Amino acid sequence: MEITTNVHDLTVIFPAKRWCPETRITTSFTPMGSNLYRLDEGFLCGPISFGDVIETLPTDQKGVVLFCRRVKRAGLRRKCYIIPHNLVGKPRFAELMKEIERLGGFAAVDFKGLFLVYLPKACNLDVGHELDDIAGISTWKRHVLNMQTRLKRRLHQHWRARPE
């Protein structure tokens, strides 16, 4: 498939199915020709993901199309991180964002602390480690924090499982 024109903001209508009502998203898509569009944004949840190619039908409204089917999945893995809002302003965070894009992925920060990352499955970039490094959390400290979390979880499970 060859890209025919630049990125457009489109509203895609997803028809109602079983228990899901009709939904709409308005975001950036790249036209691929023949009513095909590639999603250029990432979402935490939804019927399509960053990089997916969809087939649509035109409507009588300008910039509004009706979703038919997903033609091709992007094949990316999605991870989500909760980060301190001050991390976003650090220069190394900007470098991480550029590296993710260079690797063919997508990253966005929503709500000043929800970091959503899409990366190719074959990519071995450890985003969690990079975030810890930017925040100044050493590998040893992260290991201790993970051990504390696991210990608390096990203690909680132990106390819940006790007969009264």
N, C-alpha and C positions, 0 to 999 in steps of 0.2 A: 504494500500500500504506500502511496506517495502523498505527502501533505500537499494540499492544493492552495490553501490560503493561510493567513495568520490566525492567531487565537481569537475566539469570539466568546462573549458571555451569552450563554443560552439558558433558558428555563426548560428543563426536561420534566415532563409529566410522566409519573409512574402510575399506570392504571391500578385501581383497587383489585386486590387478590384475597380471596378467602377472608381472613381476619384483619388484613391490613387495608386501611382506607387509601384513597388516592393521595399520593404525595408529590411534591414538586421540589426541585432544587434549581437554584440559579447560580451558575459558576462558570469558570473558564473551560472551554473545550477547543480542541484543534480539529477543524474539518479535515476529513480524510477522503472525501469524495463519496459519491453514491449514498448519501444519507448516513454516512458513517462519521463518528466523532470520537476523539480520544479525550478522556477526562484529564485535565491538567491541574487538579486540586486533590487534596487528600481529605478524607473524612474519618472520624473516629468510628462511625457506624453508618450503614446505609447499604442500598442494593448494589452499588458499584464503588470501585476503589480507584485511587490514583493510577493512571496509565491504562485503564481498561478501555477497550474500543467497543462502542455501542452502535446499534442500528436504530434509526428513528424514522418516524413519519412526520411530514410537515403538517402544521395546523394553519388555520386562517389568521393566527396572530403572529406578528413579526417577532422573531427571536424566541419563539416557543415551539417545541417539538414534542412528539409523543414517543415514549420509549417502546421499542419492539422487543429487543433482546440484546444480550451481551454477546458480541461476536468473538472477542478475545480478552482473556484475562491478562493483566500486566505481568503476573508471575513474580510479584514482589512480596516480601514479608513485611508485616506491619508490627511496630512496637510503639508503646506509649509510655512516657516517663513523666512523673511529677517532679518539677524542678523549682527551686527558689526563683522568684521573679527577678532578682538582681543578677542572676546568672546570664540572662539574655543580653545584657549590656556589655559583657566582657568581650574583648577582642578575640580571644580563643574560641568563644562560642560562635562568633561570626565565621571564623575559619572552619569550624566543624560543619556549619551549615553549607559552606562552599564545597567542602569535601564530599558531603552527602550528595549534593547536586552533581558534582564531577563524576561520582560513581554511578550516576543514572538513577538516583533516588529522589525523594521529596521529603522535606521537613517543614513543619510549621509549629508555632507556639500559639496556643489558644488560651484564653482566660488567664493570661499572665503566668502560667505555670504548668500547662498541659502540653508536653512536647511530643508531637506525633511524628514518627519517622517511618518512611517506606524505603527499603533497600532491596537490591537484587538478592535472590536467594544464595547465589554463589559468593556474595560479598562477605568478607570476614572482618569488617569494621566493628569493633566492640564499642557501641555508642554509650552504654552504661559506664564503661571504664573511662571513656573520654569525658563524660559529664562529671564523674568523680574527680578526675584530674583537674578539670577546669574549676571545680568547686573547692579544690584543695584537700580532698579526702584521699588519704593514702590507701593503697591496696590492703595494708594491714588493718587499718581502721574499718574499712568496708567489710573485711572478713569478720572482725569482732562484732560489728553491727548485725551482720547476717546471722552469726551464732546466737546473739541475744534474741533476735526475732524468732529463730527456730526454737530456742529454749522456752520462750514465753508461750509459743503455740503449743508445744508439747505439754507444758504444765497446765495450760488451760484445758487441753483435751483430757489429761489425766484427772483433773478435778471434776470435769463434767461426767466422766465415765464411772466415777465412784458411786457405789450403791449407798443409799441413805439409811 
